[in-house]
Amino acid sequence: MRAIRVREFGPPEVMRLEEVPTPLPGPGQLLVRVRAAGVNPVDTYIRSGTYARKPALPYTPGSDAAGIVESVGGEAGGFSPGDRVYASATLSGSYAEFTLCEPSRVHPLPGAVSFAQGAALGVPYVTAWRALHQKARAVPGETVLVHGASGGVGVAAVQIARAAGLRVTGTAGTPEGIALALREGAHHALDHRDPSHLERAMAVTGGRGFDVVLEMLANVNLAGDLKVLATGGRVVVIGSRGRVEIDPRDAMARDGSILGMLQGNMTEADRAAIHAGLRAGLENGSLRPVVSRELPLASAAESHAAVMAPGAGGKIVLVP
């Protein structure tokens, strides 16, 4: 089979398309024929060697995939060859024509959802669902500010929040991103390049502030987030690329909370609840992953440059 291999950590160009043996599923494993693989920012951190977790070299990148079950090794959680599925984690990497998976990380893909959309679920939608429902414990009627609302996690958060009955304000950095956030359900969308965008966001709430802020770049925004919280508000830190200085009084004055999260800290019960919710949303149409670009597997390096560039407009996927 063809697969992307990384033999040394470094820039995107260290990813090379190679011919490698097709893996065989062991007992209790699934072999999935990949029809689309999701590209996530964390993939770029791992490839560069700057992430806390470094896989053994050489390795195939990627955790998110969608495709068809090719074969099963013994009992495999009720899956059969031919089933349409998406994977939220893999054993052998998703940037390949086939990938090995544990059944607990594989989920049915409704027929109305494309493989490219299925590849957009694992990191973005699980992250957004966990942030909103399991960390912030948002309830209908609350207000939420979604930074980066045109990116993969941001679009997911807007859809999930709107479906849950929240009042949603999103930010984006381009007119196209603002239009996308509004199209996917945000009640308001603001240009985060505008130095006054947080003041404008505050005005949207009538000066009350936000019950929940979903923060994708805490090293830039966290200090400002604390100033736009409502009393009892919660900031969920989803992403950060460095250190930040804050004034604790801003949190104290509002009885505010700063909550961190990583997918790796989830329990099996957390995962089961999230994927049950995602499946319901996919089936009833309230969740509609937006795919901005589909690139061939050989363009993995281009995909890593694109996923880190400003102006995201949904999800980037690789198609073997």
C-alpha positions in Angstrom: 0.0 0.0 0.0 1.0 3.7 -0.2 1.6 5.6 3.0 3.2 8.8 4.1 6.3 8.0 6.2 8.3 10.3 8.5 11.9 9.1 9.0 13.2 12.2 10.8 11.5 15.1 12.6 11.5 18.4 10.8 9.7 20.6 8.3 6.7 19.3 6.2 9.1 18.1 3.5 10.2 15.2 5.8 7.0 13.5 4.9 7.4 11.2 1.9 5.0 8.9 0.1 6.3 5.3 0.1 5.2 1.8 -0.7 4.9 -0.2 2.6 3.4 -3.6 3.5 -0.3 -3.5 4.2 -0.8 -4.2 7.9 -2.7 -7.2 9.1 -5.3 -6.9 11.9 -4.4 -8.8 15.0 -7.0 -10.2 17.4 -9.6 -7.6 18.2 -8.3 -5.2 15.6 -9.8 -3.7 12.5 -8.2 -2.9 9.1 -9.9 0.1 7.6 -9.5 1.1 3.9 -9.0 4.8 4.2 -11.1 7.0 1.9 -10.1 10.2 3.6 -7.7 11.2 6.4 -8.1 14.3 8.5 -5.2 16.8 8.8 -4.9 18.5 12.3 -2.5 21.0 13.7 -1.4 18.5 16.3 -0.1 16.4 13.3 2.3 19.2 12.5 3.6 19.5 16.0 4.3 15.8 16.2 6.0 15.8 12.8 8.2 18.8 13.8 9.4 17.0 16.9 8.2 19.8 19.2 5.2 17.9 20.7 5.5 16.3 24.1 4.7 12.9 22.6 7.2 11.7 20.0 6.5 8.5 18.1 9.2 6.1 17.2 10.7 6.7 13.8 9.8 6.0 11.1 6.0 6.5 11.5 2.9 7.3 9.5 1.2 10.5 10.7 -2.5 11.0 11.4 -5.2 10.0 13.8 -8.5 10.8 12.0 -9.8 8.7 9.1 -13.0 7.6 7.4 -13.5 4.6 5.2 -14.6 1.1 4.9 -13.8 -1.9 7.2 -11.6 -4.1 5.1 -11.1 -7.0 7.5 -11.4 -7.9 11.2 -9.1 -9.9 13.5 -11.4 -12.1 15.6 -14.0 -10.4 17.6 -13.9 -6.7 16.7 -16.7 -4.9 18.5 -19.5 -5.9 16.1 -18.0 -4.5 13.0 -17.9 -6.4 9.7 -16.1 -6.0 6.4 -17.9 -3.4 4.3 -19.1 -1.2 7.1 -18.8 2.6 6.6 -16.9 4.0 9.6 -14.9 6.9 10.9 -11.9 6.5 13.3 -11.0 8.9 16.1 -7.6 7.3 16.6 -5.5 4.7 14.7 -2.7 2.3 15.6 -0.7 2.7 12.4 -1.4 6.2 11.2 -4.2 7.5 8.9 -2.1 9.1 6.1 -2.2 5.8 4.2 -4.4 3.6 2.0 -5.1 1.3 5.0 -4.9 1.8 8.7 -5.2 -0.5 11.8 -7.6 0.5 14.5 -8.9 -0.6 17.9 -12.7 -1.1 17.7 -13.3 1.3 20.6 -11.9 4.1 18.4 -14.0 3.2 15.4 -17.6 4.5 14.9 -20.4 4.0 12.4 -20.6 6.6 9.7 -24.1 7.5 8.6 -24.8 7.1 4.9 -25.6 10.7 4.4 -22.1 11.8 5.6 -19.3 11.7 3.1 -16.0 10.1 3.9 -14.3 13.5 3.7 -16.7 14.8 6.3 -16.2 11.6 8.4 -12.4 12.4 8.5 -13.2 15.8 10.0 -14.8 14.3 13.1 -12.1 12.7 15.3 -10.2 15.7 16.6 -12.4 18.8 15.8 -15.8 17.5 16.8 -14.7 15.5 19.8 -12.7 18.5 21.0 -15.6 20.9 20.6 -18.1 18.6 22.2 -15.9 17.9 25.2 -15.1 21.6 25.6 -18.7 22.7 25.6 -20.5 19.8 27.3 -18.0 18.0 29.5 -15.7 20.9 30.6 -17.8 24.1 30.4 -21.1 22.2 31.1 -22.9 24.7 28.9 -26.7 24.7 29.2 -29.4 26.1 26.8 -29.8 29.8 26.9 -26.2 30.6 27.8 -23.9 32.7 25.7 -20.7 31.3 24.1 -17.8 33.1 22.3 -16.0 30.8 19.9 -12.6 32.1 18.8 -11.4 30.9 15.4 -15.0 30.0 14.4 -14.0 29.3 10.8 -11.4 26.5 11.6 -12.1 22.8 12.1 -12.7 22.9 15.8 -14.4 26.3 15.5 -17.0 25.2 13.0 -17.7 22.1 15.0 -18.2 24.3 18.2 -20.6 26.7 16.4 -22.7 23.8 15.2 -22.7 21.9 18.5 -23.4 25.1 20.5 -26.3 26.2 18.2 -27.8 22.7 18.3 -27.7 22.8 22.1 -29.6 26.1 22.3 -26.8 28.5 23.1 -26.4 32.0 21.8 -23.3 31.9 19.7 -20.8 34.6 18.8 -17.8 33.6 16.6 -14.6 35.3 15.5 -12.7 34.9 12.3 -9.9 36.7 10.4 -11.4 37.0 6.9 -14.7 38.0 5.3 -15.0 34.4 4.1 -14.5 33.1 7.6 -17.0 35.4 9.1 -19.6 34.4 6.4 -18.8 30.7 7.2 -19.4 31.1 10.9 -22.7 32.8 10.3 -23.7 30.2 7.7 -23.0 27.4 10.2 -25.1 28.9 12.9 -23.4 31.7 14.7 -25.8 34.5 15.7 -23.0 37.0 15.4 -19.5 36.9 13.9 -16.7 39.4 14.4 -13.3 40.1 12.7 -10.7 39.2 15.3 -8.2 41.4 13.4 -10.1 44.4 14.7 -8.4 45.6 17.9 -11.9 46.4 19.3 -13.5 43.1 18.5 -13.7 42.0 22.2 -15.5 45.3 23.0 -17.9 44.6 20.2 -18.4 41.1 21.4 -19.2 42.4 24.9 -21.8 44.8 23.3 -23.5 41.8 21.7 -24.3 40.5 25.2 -25.6 43.8 26.3 -22.6 44.3 28.5 -23.4 41.1 30.5 -20.5 39.1 29.1 -20.2 35.5 28.0 -21.0 32.4 30.0 -18.5 30.3 28.0 -15.4 31.2 25.9 -13.8 28.6 23.8 -10.1 29.6 23.4 -8.0 28.2 20.5 -5.0 30.5 21.1 -4.7 31.3 24.7 -1.3 32.9 24.6 -2.8 35.7 22.5 -6.4 36.0 23.9 -6.6 34.7 27.4 -6.1 38.0 29.2 -8.8 39.6 27.1 -11.2 36.6 27.5 -11.3 37.1 31.3 -12.5 40.7 30.8 -15.5 39.6 28.7 -16.8 36.8 31.0 -20.2 37.0 32.7 -20.3 36.3 36.4 -19.6 32.6 36.8 -18.2 32.4 33.3 -15.8 29.7 32.1 -12.9 29.9 29.6 -12.0 26.5 28.1 -8.4 26.5 26.8 -8.3 24.3 23.8 -5.1 25.5 22.3 -2.0 27.7 23.1 1.3 28.3 21.4 3.2 29.9 24.3 3.0 31.6 27.7 0.7 34.4 28.6 0.4 37.0 31.4 -3.0 37.5 33.0 -4.4 39.6 35.8 -6.1 37.2 38.3 -8.3 40.0 39.5 -10.2 39.7 36.2 -11.2 36.2 37.0 -11.8 37.0 40.7 -14.2 39.8 39.9 -16.4 37.6 37.9 -16.0 34.3 39.8 -14.6 33.1 36.5 -12.9 29.8 35.8 -10.1 28.8 33.4 -10.4 25.2 32.4 -7.8 23.3 30.4 -8.4 20.2 28.4 -6.7 17.5 26.3 -8.4 14.7 24.5 -5.9 12.2 26.0 -7.4 12.8 29.4 -10.8 11.5 28.5 -12.2 8.4 30.1 -13.9 5.6 28.0 -17.2 6.8 29.4 -16.4 10.4 28.2 -15.6 9.0 24.7 -18.8 6.9 24.5 -21.0 9.9 25.5 -19.3 12.2 22.9 -19.6 9.8 20.0 -23.2 9.0 20.9 -23.9 12.7 20.7 -22.0 13.1 17.5 -23.8 10.2 15.8 -27.2 11.7 16.8 -26.2 15.1 15.4 -24.9 13.6 12.1 -28.1 11.6 11.7 -30.5 14.5 12.4 -28.4 17.0 10.3 -27.5 19.4 13.0 -23.8 18.5 12.6 -22.4 19.0 9.1 -18.6 18.9 8.9 -17.3 21.5 6.4 -14.4 20.4 4.2 -12.5 23.2 2.7 -9.9 21.2 0.7 -9.3 17.6 -0.4 -5.7 16.9 -1.4 -4.1 13.8 -2.7 -2.0 11.8 -0.2 1.2 12.9 -2.1 0.4 16.5 -1.0 0.8 15.8 2.7 3.5 18.5 3.0 1.2 21.1 1.4 -1.6 20.1 3.7 0.6 20.7 6.8 1.5 24.2 5.5 -2.2 24.9 4.8 -3.5 23.7 8.2 -1.2 26.2 10.0 -1.9 29.1 7.7 -4.4 31.9 8.7 -7.8 32.0 7.0 -9.1 28.5 7.7 -12.4 27.8 6.1 -13.2 24.3 7.4 -11.3 21.0 7.4 -8.4 19.8 5.2 -8.4 16.2 4.3 -6.0 13.9 2.4 -7.5 11.4 -0.1 -5.5 8.2 -0.8 
